[in-house]
Amino acid sequence: MTGGLVAGIGVGVALLIGIGLVLFARHRRQTHSRCALVDELDARLAERLPTGTASHLEQSPTVRHIAVVDSETETPLVVPIVRVDLETTDAPGMKLVLEYVAAVLEAIHPVLDGREERVDHYDVEFTFGPDGLFVEGECRRVSVAPELAARLLEQERYGAFELWRAVKDADRSDDTPTTLWGHCRRGRSR
């Protein structure tokens, strides 16, 4: 009787270890996949939004984090968060902001769409203002639903101005994650 109990416990422990190894392997595979995706998106952003003269950018926009909203399915629902650090002391105008948002979406949406990632929405964060030892600059975001990002690529006459109008209209609705000029969410970077 004791031998059967010990064998049963041994099988239970082996089963738990097996489940743990499968979950660990799945997590590592997803983490590796996310890191490769972030690297690819950063490369596209650097190519499409370079720094230089006539630019408010000290560095190209970067993917700060890819947040997972729903990880219960095989293909999780994600929110790519891109950071645009502006070298301005004051808040930028909406025209400039939406031109950057449009450029960011044109750079990263095709990659995510091609990989068949399920995107809940895109967050494009803007930092600006004085930043130093005793003063922290400001951070604002524009959140865009994937349908609006797709329009930029699919419709020839759909640009930053049309995107601004669509985001502004959608911001009034509680049924969408779209936000025109909200405060940045606190979270980890990368």
Backbone as a ProteinNet text record, in pm:
[ID]
protein_1_A
[PRIMARY]
MTGGLVAGIGVGVALLIGIGLVLFARHRRQTHSRCALVDELDARLAERLPTGTASHLEQSPTVRHIAVVDSETETPLVVPIVRVDLETTDAPGMKLVLEYVAAVLEAIHPVLDGREERVDHYDVEFTFGPDGLFVEGECRRVSVAPELAARLLEQERYGAFELWRAVKDADRSDDTPTTLWGHCRRGRSR
[TERTIARY]
82.9	0	87.7	193	281.9	355.7	394.4	464.6	377.1	247.3	154.1	137	134.1	120.5	243.4	362.2	486.6	492.3	451	450.3	352.2	236.8	137.1	188.9	256.7	314.6	424.2	504.2	610.7	554.7	446.2	382.3	326.4	264.5	209.3	317.8	430.4	542.4	597.9	613	663.5	568.1	438.5	339	347.9	360.7	374.2	502.1	610	735.7	720.8	656.3	633.6	550.6	443.9	359.4	440.5	519.6	603.2	702.5	763.9	859.8	792.5	673.3	599.6	565.3	516.7	483.5	607.2	718	843.1	891.5	885.2	928.8	840.6	710.2	617.8	649.9	675.3	708.4	837.8	939.9	1068.2	1052.7	973.1	950.8	880.9	777.2	706.2	796.4	878	968.9	1070.9	1127.5	1224.5	1157.8	1037	962.2	934.1	897.9	870.1	997.1	1110.4	1236.5	1273.8	1255.8	1284.5	1189.4	1063.9	965.9	1002.8	1039.8	1080.1	1200.3	1298	1416.1	1377.5	1287.4	1243.9	1168	1079.4	1003.7	1095.4	1192.4	1288.2	1368.2	1407.1	1481.5	1395.7	1268.5	1177.3	1158.1	1144.2	1126.2	1250.4	1368.5	1492.8	1507.3	1462.7	1470.5	1370.2	1249.5	1141.5	1140.1	1190.3	1188.7	1328.9	1419.2	1557.1	1567.3	1674.7	1703.4	1776.1	1789.2	1863.9	1809.1	1856.9	1812	1662.2	1598.4	1454.6	1372.7	1430.2	1359.1	1361.1	1255.1	1250.4	1301.6	1358.3	1400.7	1550.2	1585.6	1725.7	1762.6	1664.1	1680.3	1550.9	1560.1	1441	1346.7	1218	1124.2	1163	1129.5	1160.6	1039.2	1036.6	931.9	969.7	889.3	915.1	874.7	767.1	714.1	605.8	588.8	472.4	391.8	286	202.5	110.2	94.2	2.7	-125.7	-235.2	-363.8	-438.9	-430.8	-501.2	-407.6	-360.3	-265.7	-329.5	-460.9	-530.6	-535.3	-514.6	-522.9	-383.2	-376	-247.6	-179.9	-258.7	-207.2	-260.4	-178.5	-227.3	-261.3	-346.9	-385.2	-281.9	-219.7	-107.6	-132.5	-54.5	-54.2	91.4	134	268.6	273.3	374.3	390.1	519.9	505.5	620.6	644	769.5	805.6	872.9	822.8	881.7	928.5	1060.1	1116.1	1137.4	1057.8	1068.9	1163.6	1241.3	1334.3	1268.4	1153.2	1082.2	1057.3	1052.1	1025.2	875.6	799.4	654.3	585.7	455.6	376	373.2	390	387.8	245.5	233.4	102.7	45.9	-84.5	-149.7	-112	-85.4	-46	84.5	183.5	311.5	293.8	216	192.4	133.6	28.5	-36.7	47.4	137.1	230.3	324.5	371.5	456.5	377.6	255.4	172.9	152.2	117.4	95.6	223.4	337.2	464.4	498.5	473.8	500.6	411.2	283.8	190.3	223.1	260.7	299.2	423.3	508.6	630.6	603.4	522.8	510.7	386.5	279	156	176.5	247.5	266.4	341.7	437.7	514.5	422.8	345.5	256	145.8	94.9	-8.4	47.2	170	234.3	261.7	286	309.5	179	68.4	-65.3	-78.2	-16.9	-31.3	-170.5	-232	-362.7	-337.8	-354.5	-327.1	-457.6	-461.8	-578.3	-581.1	-467.7	-449.2	-301.1	-265.8	-128.6	-123.8	-21.5	4	131.1	120.1	237.1	252.6	359.5	384.2	481.5	456.7	542.7	595.4	727.2	786.2	836.9	821.3	863.4	874.6	926.7	940.4	1074.1	1101	1229.2	1237.2	1354	1374.5	1512.8	1518.1	1646.1	1641	1732.1	1744.8	1621.8	1568.2	1455.5	1323.7	1328.7	1209.5	1192.3	1070.8	1043.8	960.7	1001.3	927.1	788.9	709.9	574.1	567.5	471.9	451.1	302.6	269.9	131.3	128	10.4	-1.1	-121.5	-109	-219.4	-237.3	-357	-387.3	-474.8	-439.6	-507.8	-549.4	-676.3	-727.2	-662.6	-643.1	-576.7	-650.2	-782.9	-858.2	-816.1	-791.6	-748.6	-607	-521.8	-385.4	-388.6	-476.2	-486.9	-530	-616.5	-661.6	-544.6	-444.6	-327.9	-259.7	-258.4	-188.5	-278.3	-406.6	-498.9	-558.9	-580	-645.6	-543.6	-534.5	-432.7	-445.4	-565.9	-586.7	-612.7	-570.4	-588.9	-453	-437.5	-308.7	-323.4	-228.3	-224.4	-348.5	-396.3	-513.8	-638.6	-658.4	-773.7	-763.1	-640.9	-620.1	-655.6	-612.7	-644.4	-795.4	-869.8	-1016.4	-1076.7	-1030.6	-1084.5	-1053.8	-932	-894.2	-974.7	-990.8	-1068	-1213	-1273.2	-1411.2	-1421.6	-1328.4	-1332.4	-1303.2	-1226.8	-1191.5	-1316.4	-1420.7	-1544.9	-1624.9	-1590.2	-1665.3	-1597	-1677.6	-1623	-1600.7	-1644.5	-1636.3	-1502.4	-1411.3	-1283.3	-1168.4	-1052	-936	-868.8	-920.8	-860.5	-865.3	-750.2	-737.2	-654.6	-698.5	-627.5	-504.6	-511.7	-396.9	-403.5	-396.6	-406	-269.3	-270.6	-145.3	-90.4	40.2	103.6	73.9	64.1	44	179.7	183.4	308.8	325.1	445.4	470.8	617.2	649.6	790.2	832.3	957.6	1008.1	1081.9	1021	1065.5	1028
-118.1	0	124.9	123.6	238.1	257.1	147.6	155.7	219.9	189.1	247.5	396.7	434.9	576.5	654.8	597.7	663.3	673.5	569.7	571.3	676.5	688	788	929.1	951.7	1083.1	1112.6	1012.7	1028.8	1066.1	1000.9	1032.4	1174.6	1212.9	1348.3	1453.8	1430	1524.1	1532.7	1417.7	1416.6	1492	1475.6	1545.6	1696.4	1740.1	1882.9	1941.6	1868	1913.3	1923.8	1827	1828.9	1949.7	1976.8	2093.2	2221.7	2228.2	2346.5	2367.6	2260.4	2271.8	2317.6	2267.2	2309	2457.9	2502.5	2643.8	2732	2687.1	2761.8	2772.8	2662.7	2663.4	2755.9	2754.8	2843.2	2990	3020.3	3156.9	3202.6	3117.7	3153.9	3176.1	3091	3104.7	3237.5	3271.4	3397.3	3517.4	3509.1	3618.6	3640	3531.6	3541.7	3601.5	3557.8	3608.5	3758	3800.9	3943.1	4026.1	3976.9	4051.5	4067.5	3963	3971.2	4069.2	4069.4	4162.8	4307.3	4332.5	4467.7	4514.5	4427.1	4462.7	4498.6	4419.8	4446.3	4579.2	4604.2	4729.5	4850	4837.9	4946.9	4977.6	4873.5	4893.2	4966.2	4929.9	4998.7	5144.4	5170	5307.4	5391.5	5335.1	5408.8	5438.7	5345.9	5364.8	5470	5464.4	5552.5	5689.8	5699.5	5826.1	5858.5	5890.5	5918.8	6056	6074.6	6204.3	6289.4	6415.5	6501	6641.3	6717.3	6856.5	6859.9	6964.3	6985.3	6879.2	6816.8	6715.5	6756.7	6726.9	6753.3	6633.5	6537.4	6413.8	6412.8	6381.5	6359	6215.4	6127.6	5987.6	5940.4	5834.7	5780.7	5722.9	5719	5656.3	5510.8	5462.4	5324	5257.7	5126.2	5049.3	5040.1	5101.1	5100.3	4967.4	4912.3	4788.4	4732.8	4603.7	4543.1	4479.8	4548.5	4502.7	4391.6	4289.5	4180.4	4204.4	4222.4	4252.2	4124.2	4025.2	3898.8	3787	3710.1	3602.9	3465.4	3459.8	3331.8	3252	3314.7	3245.4	3217.1	3137.5	3104.5	3230.7	3321.4	3449.4	3558.5	3606.1	3704.1	3839.1	3912.9	4047.9	4143.4	4226.7	4310.3	4458.6	4541	4686.4	4729.6	4759.7	4813.5	4957.9	4988.4	5122.5	5180.3	5285.1	5347.9	5483.8	5514.5	5640.4	5732.1	5854.9	5959.2	6068.9	6086.3	6189.9	6315.2	6418.3	6543.2	6638	6708.5	6805.7	6942.8	6951.9	7079.3	7108.6	7235.5	7271.5	7282.9	7310	7322.9	7204.3	7191.6	7086.5	7107.8	7001.5	7015.2	7039.5	7094.7	7113.6	6980.8	6972.7	6848.1	6807.5	6903.7	6870.7	6791	6838.9	6769.6	6632.6	6628.4	6502.2	6396.5	6433.6	6335.4	6298	6387	6348.6	6239.2	6252.9	6148.5	6020.2	6031.7	5912.5	5838	5911.1	5848.5	5778.5	5844.5	5785.2	5660.2	5664.4	5547.6	5431.6	5457.3	5351.1	5294.4	5381.5	5334.3	5245.8	5269.6	5189.4	5054.3	5051.5	4926.8	4843.7	4904.8	4827.7	4714.1	4738.6	4627.6	4508.6	4535.6	4426.9	4342.6	4410.5	4338.9	4266.7	4329	4268	4145.5	4158	4047	3927.6	3954.6	3847.6	3795.8	3854.4	3818.2	3834.8	3942.4	3976.8	4035.8	4002.7	4060.2	4186.6	4302.4	4430.6	4488.7	4518.4	4583.7	4730	4797.1	4934.8	4967.7	5078.3	5128	5248.2	5255.2	5373.4	5439.4	5565.4	5643.1	5752	5741.2	5834.8	5943.9	6064.6	6179.4	6237.4	6253.9	6322.4	6457.3	6557.3	6692.9	6773	6892.6	6980.5	6962.3	7051.3	7043.4	6915.1	6854.9	6730.2	6737.8	6721.3	6730.8	6666.1	6707.9	6648.9	6674.3	6795.1	6830.2	6845.7	6839.2	6860.4	6741.1	6693.3	6582.7	6634.9	6600.1	6640.1	6576.1	6616.1	6566	6452	6362.4	6250.1	6240.8	6246.2	6232.6	6125.2	6068	5960.6	5980.1	5920.7	5907.9	5757.9	5709.2	5566.9	5551.6	5455.4	5439.2	5294.1	5274.8	5140.7	5089.4	4958.2	4903.2	4933.3	4947	4977.6	5113.1	5209.4	5342.1	5336.7	5254.8	5239	5174.8	5079.4	5011.7	5109.3	5204.5	5303.4	5383.8	5412.3	5488	5417.2	5286.2	5209.2	5170.6	5160	5111.7	5223.1	5339.6	5447.9	5554.4	5581	5671.6	5813.7	5862.8	6000.8	6010.1	5911.3	5911	5938.2	6054.1	6091.2	6138.3	6218.3	6264	6344.8	6429.8	6511.6	6425.2	6330	6240.1	6151.1	6110.7	6031.1	6113.9	6239.2	6328.7	6338.5	6359.4	6368.8	6239.2	6126.3	5996.2	5968.5	5998.5	5977.8	6070.7	6195.9	6292.9	6247.2	6197.5	6148.1	6023.4	5929.9	5805.2	5827.2	5933.3	5963.2	5993.3	6036.7	6070.2	5946.8	5831.9	5708.7	5623.6	5559.8	5469.1	5328.7	5304.7	5171.4	5143.7	5237.7	5221.7	5265.8	5204.6	5246.9	5372	5424.9	5540.4	5663.3	5728.9	5847.4	5950.7	6076.7	6179.6	6233.9	6268.3	6330.9	6299.6	6171.5	6129.9	6126.3	6116.6	6101.5	5961.9	5951.2	5822.3	5732.2	5605.9	5508.5	5472.1	5453	5409.1	5261.9	5220.7	5079.6	5057.3	4933.4	4903.3	4942	4970	5008	4890.3	4833.8	4716.7	4594.6
0	0	0	79	86.5	-45.3	-110.9	-238.7	-345.5	-344.9	-442.3	-419	-290.1	-256.7	-301.6	-277.1	-318.3	-470.9	-541.4	-687.8	-738.3	-674.3	-713.8	-693.3	-581.7	-555	-657.6	-689.2	-788.8	-925.4	-964.6	-1092.8	-1089.2	-977.8	-963.4	-973.2	-905.9	-911	-1053.2	-1118	-1255.3	-1348.8	-1327	-1408	-1386.9	-1261.6	-1232.1	-1292.4	-1284.6	-1343.7	-1495	-1555.2	-1700	-1742.7	-1669.6	-1699.5	-1683.2	-1576.8	-1553.9	-1667.1	-1715.5	-1826.1	-1955	-1981.2	-2100.9	-2092.9	-1977	-1959.6	-1969.8	-1912.4	-1919.2	-2063.7	-2137.9	-2278.7	-2362	-2336.4	-2408.3	-2377.8	-2251.1	-2211.3	-2278.1	-2279.2	-2341.5	-2490.9	-2556.6	-2700.3	-2730.1	-2649.9	-2670.5	-2641.2	-2536	-2501.8	-2613	-2663.7	-2773.4	-2896.5	-2925.3	-3039.6	-3024	-2902.4	-2875.7	-2891.9	-2843.2	-2857.2	-3004.6	-3083	-3226.2	-3293.4	-3251.7	-3306.8	-3272.5	-3147.2	-3105.6	-3187.1	-3207.4	-3286.3	-3430.1	-3488.2	-3625.4	-3634.5	-3537.8	-3536.7	-3516	-3425.2	-3402.9	-3530.2	-3602.4	-3727.4	-3830.3	-3839.9	-3933.5	-3894.1	-3765.8	-3717.8	-3746.4	-3725.3	-3751.6	-3900.3	-3983.2	-4127.8	-4175.6	-4123.5	-4170.4	-4103.6	-3980.5	-3906	-3856.2	-3947.9	-3906	-3839.8	-3768.3	-3707.7	-3810.7	-3780.9	-3873.1	-3875.7	-3971.9	-3984.7	-4013.1	-3970.3	-3988.8	-3916.8	-3817.8	-3740.3	-3593.6	-3524.6	-3381.2	-3301.4	-3370.4	-3305.5	-3279.9	-3155.1	-3123.2	-3156.8	-3143.5	-3180.6	-3244.7	-3323.3	-3387.8	-3282.2	-3310.9	-3216.4	-3191.9	-3073.6	-3037.9	-2975	-2983.5	-2917.7	-2770.9	-2686.4	-2543.1	-2482	-2534.1	-2475.2	-2566.7	-2566.9	-2631.1	-2518.5	-2480.2	-2369	-2418.7	-2337.1	-2368.6	-2290.8	-2364.3	-2303.1	-2269.3	-2360.7	-2342.4	-2384.3	-2289.1	-2320.6	-2313.3	-2307.6	-2292.6	-2421.7	-2535.3	-2663	-2716	-2822.9	-2884.2	-2939.7	-2997.5	-3046.3	-2954.3	-2861.6	-2762.9	-2825.5	-2757.5	-2796.9	-2738.8	-2824.6	-2780.9	-2807.2	-2736.4	-2756.2	-2772.7	-2896.5	-2916.2	-2865.1	-2784	-2728.2	-2782.8	-2863.4	-2928.4	-2863.6	-2833.1	-2768.7	-2869.6	-2878.8	-2962.6	-2867.9	-2855.5	-2769.5	-2854	-2827.5	-2901.7	-2829.7	-2904.3	-2847.9	-2845.6	-2782.1	-2771.1	-2624.1	-2589.8	-2450.9	-2424.9	-2529.9	-2516.3	-2580.9	-2550.7	-2612.6	-2763.8	-2840.7	-2985.6	-3035.5	-3154.1	-3216	-3263.7	-3272.1	-3313.9	-3455.9	-3542	-3679.4	-3677.5	-3602.6	-3591	-3525.7	-3418.6	-3347.2	-3440.5	-3513.7	-3600.3	-3720.9	-3765.1	-3871	-3820.3	-3696.6	-3638.1	-3614.7	-3564.6	-3541.5	-3673.4	-3778.5	-3909.3	-3957.5	-3941.8	-3986.1	-3905.6	-3774.8	-3690	-3732.2	-3751.2	-3789.1	-3927	-4021.2	-4154.8	-4148.8	-4049.4	-4035.3	-3968.8	-3863.5	-3785.8	-3816.2	-3863.5	-3887.5	-3988.4	-4100.8	-4194.9	-4135.4	-4048.2	-3985.9	-3896.8	-3812.5	-3721.7	-3797.4	-3901.2	-3983.6	-4055.7	-4107.4	-4176.8	-4085.9	-3960.2	-3861.8	-3801.5	-3846.1	-3797.8	-3646.3	-3595.9	-3453.9	-3432.6	-3322.2	-3287.8	-3206.2	-3270.1	-3205.7	-3153.4	-3023.2	-2964.1	-3006.7	-2992.1	-3038.4	-3032	-3092.1	-3089.1	-2995.7	-2911.8	-2828.9	-2880.9	-2921.5	-2962.1	-2857.8	-2778.4	-2668.3	-2712.3	-2663	-2693.4	-2563.1	-2555.4	-2440.4	-2488.7	-2405.4	-2439.6	-2311.2	-2324.4	-2208.8	-2141.2	-2047	-1976	-1894.3	-1895.9	-1822.9	-1759.2	-1630	-1562	-1426.2	-1341.4	-1209.3	-1123.1	-1127.2	-1041.6	-1117.4	-1249.1	-1331.4	-1424.9	-1432.9	-1523.8	-1640.3	-1761.6	-1880.6	-1881.8	-1977.3	-1987.8	-2088.7	-2068.3	-2159.3	-2191.2	-2319.3	-2367.1	-2474.6	-2494.6	-2592.8	-2683.9	-2801	-2895.6	-2915.4	-2886.7	-2904.2	-3027.3	-3112.1	-3239.9	-3258.6	-3293.6	-3323.6	-3452.5	-3465.9	-3584.1	-3715.5	-3708.1	-3830.3	-3887.5	-3798.8	-3844.3	-3900.5	-3840.8	-3892.6	-4031.1	-4051.3	-4181.3	-4290.5	-4255.8	-4355.5	-4412.6	-4328.5	-4376.1	-4492.9	-4488.3	-4590.3	-4707.1	-4681.2	-4783.9	-4868	-4809.1	-4880.8	-4919	-5047.4	-5098.9	-5043.9	-5027.4	-4982.6	-4832.9	-4760.9	-4615	-4552	-4488.3	-4431	-4288.2	-4244.2	-4104.6	-4067.4	-4156.7	-4125.2	-4108.3	-4199.4	-4189.8	-4065.9	-4034.5	-3913	-3790.1	-3787.3	-3675.4	-3656	-3765	-3754.5	-3703.1	-3754.1	-3712.3	-3565.5	-3521.5	-3381.4	-3291.2	-3332.4	-3255.5	-3239.5	-3347.3	-3340.7	-3253.4	-3268	-3191.6	-3043.8	-3012.2	-2873.1	-2789.5	-2853.4	-2782.7	-2744.1	-2798.4	-2774.5	-2667.8	-2584.3	-2483.1	-2539.1	-2662.8	-2722.6	-2789.9	-2786.1	-2854.7	-2764	-2779.8	-2700.4	-2756.7	-2866.1	-2931.7	-2841.3	-2827.7	-2742.7	-2818.2	-2814.6	-2889.1	-2816.7	-2690.5	-2624	-2475.5	-2441.5	-2302	-2235	-2105.2	-2030.6	-2054.6	-2056.4	-2074.8	-1955.8	-1983.7	-1877.1	-1820.6	-1691.5	-1629.1	-1654.8	-1679	-1704.7	-1728.1	-1751.9	-1772.6	-1912.9	-1928.2	-2059.4	-2120.7	-2217.4	-2295	-2223.4
[MASK]
++++++++++++++++++++++++++++++++++++++++++++++++++++++++++++++++++++++++++++++++++++++++++++++++++++++++++++++++++++++++++++++++++++++++++++++++++++++++++++++++++++++++++++++++++++++++++++++

